[in-house]
Amino acid sequence: MTLNSALTPTWLASCAAAVALLAVAPLPASALTDAEAIAVQRTLTPDRSGQVRKGKASYYHHSFAGRKMADGGRMDPASNNAASKTLPLGTVAKVTNLENGRSAIVKIRDRGPYADGRIVDLSPGTARELDMTEKGVVRVVVAPLIVPQPDGSIKLGAGLTEGGQATASAN
């Protein structure tokens, strides 16, 4: 199937119907293949609220170096690139490792992580800044600073409106 043939009104309507059904009666994880689950996730509306989130962070394996990201750029392991399933592409956020208090500023340029319970994937360079490379997965707070809006404007995220502090009391 080509991209042009996939973007038919019928296909778009079926995607909207699938998302609506999942919102009302989620399917068990085993009901969808990994590729189908990723496709459904990518159709969901990004969270543009700018609210602070708490969860687990992981980082890109070195094999992803140079691969194309969702925004069209290439993954640079030394950069501040990050992936989020829910934050809009272009969001700038402060990520704080809850185990040691170290923070880094990242830009959301990709989609993922696709592992349960993880809210952000970080570049290896950012993972080193947060001192998480040994553990691989750590609890973090993600405080959006700048959140792009659909009309091209930006919204200041909770990371700026709360004095730039990522609080451990985030959801």
C-alpha positions in Angstrom: 0.0 0.0 0.0 1.4 3.4 -0.9 1.1 6.5 1.2 -1.3 8.1 -1.3 -3.5 5.1 -1.4 -3.5 4.8 2.4 -4.8 8.4 2.9 -8.2 7.8 1.3 -11.3 9.1 3.1 -12.4 5.5 3.7 -9.1 4.6 5.4 -9.1 7.8 7.5 -12.7 7.1 8.6 -11.8 3.6 9.6 -8.8 4.9 11.6 -11.1 7.4 13.4 -13.6 4.6 14.1 -10.9 2.3 15.5 -9.6 5.1 17.8 -13.1 5.8 19.0 -13.7 2.1 19.7 -10.4 1.8 21.6 -11.3 4.8 23.7 -14.6 3.2 24.7 -13.6 -0.5 24.9 -9.8 -1.0 24.8 -8.6 -4.2 23.2 -6.3 -6.5 25.2 -2.7 -5.9 24.2 -2.5 -9.3 22.6 -5.3 -8.4 20.1 -3.1 -6.1 18.1 0.2 -6.8 16.5 3.1 -4.4 17.4 2.8 -2.6 14.1 -1.0 -2.2 14.5 -0.5 -0.9 18.1 2.1 1.7 16.9 -0.2 2.8 14.0 -3.1 3.4 16.4 -0.9 5.2 18.9 0.3 7.6 16.1 -3.3 8.5 15.2 -4.0 9.7 18.7 -4.2 13.5 19.4 -1.0 14.8 21.1 -1.3 16.2 24.6 -0.7 20.0 24.2 -1.6 20.8 27.8 2.0 21.3 28.9 1.4 19.4 32.2 4.2 17.8 34.1 4.4 14.0 33.9 6.1 11.4 36.0 7.1 7.9 34.7 10.0 5.9 33.4 12.6 6.9 30.9 14.8 4.7 28.7 17.3 5.6 26.0 17.9 4.8 22.3 20.1 1.8 21.6 23.2 2.8 19.6 21.8 0.9 16.6 19.3 3.8 16.1 22.1 6.3 15.3 21.4 7.9 11.9 17.9 6.5 11.6 15.1 8.8 10.5 13.0 10.2 13.3 9.3 11.2 13.1 10.2 14.8 12.4 12.3 13.8 9.4 15.7 14.4 11.0 18.3 11.8 11.8 18.9 10.4 15.3 22.2 11.8 16.6 23.3 9.9 19.7 25.1 13.0 21.1 22.1 15.3 20.7 19.3 16.3 23.0 16.7 14.4 20.9 13.9 12.6 22.7 10.8 10.5 21.8 7.4 10.8 23.4 4.1 9.1 22.5 2.0 12.0 23.7 4.0 15.2 23.6 3.8 17.1 20.2 6.9 17.0 18.0 8.9 20.1 18.7 8.1 20.3 22.4 11.1 21.4 24.5 11.1 19.8 28.0 13.2 19.4 31.1 13.7 15.8 32.1 14.8 15.2 35.7 16.1 11.8 37.0 14.3 11.3 40.3 17.0 9.1 41.6 19.8 11.7 41.6 18.2 15.0 40.7 20.2 15.5 37.5 18.3 17.3 34.7 18.6 17.9 31.0 16.7 19.9 28.4 15.4 17.8 25.4 13.5 18.4 22.2 10.8 15.9 21.2 11.6 14.9 17.7 10.4 11.2 17.6 7.6 8.9 18.6 8.0 6.2 21.3 8.9 4.6 23.5 6.8 1.5 22.8 7.6 -0.3 26.0 5.0 -0.4 28.7 5.3 2.2 31.4 7.8 4.4 29.7 7.0 8.0 28.9 10.2 9.1 27.2 13.1 7.8 25.2 16.3 9.8 25.4 19.4 10.0 23.2 22.5 8.3 24.7 24.1 11.7 25.3 21.2 12.8 27.4 21.1 9.5 29.2 24.8 10.1 30.2 23.9 13.6 31.4 21.2 12.1 33.6 23.6 9.3 34.8 21.2 6.6 33.8 23.2 4.5 31.3 24.1 1.8 33.8 20.5 1.2 34.9 19.0 1.8 31.4 15.5 2.7 32.8 14.9 5.3 35.6 12.0 7.2 37.1 11.9 10.7 35.7 9.8 13.9 35.7 9.1 15.4 32.3 8.3 19.1 32.6 7.3 20.7 29.2 8.8 24.1 28.7 7.5 25.1 25.3 4.7 23.2 23.6 3.8 23.8 19.9 0.1 24.4 19.2 -1.8 23.4 16.1 -2.1 27.0 14.9 1.7 27.5 14.9 1.8 29.4 18.3 3.5 28.0 21.4 2.2 27.4 24.9 4.4 27.8 27.9 4.5 24.5 29.7 4.2 23.8 33.4 8.0 23.6 33.6 8.2 27.3 32.9 4.9 28.4 34.6 5.9 26.7 37.8 9.3 28.5 38.0 11.1 25.9 35.8 11.0 23.3 38.6 10.0 19.8 37.8 8.1 18.7 40.8 8.2 15.1 42.2 4.5 15.4 42.9 3.6 15.3 39.2 1.1 12.6 38.0 
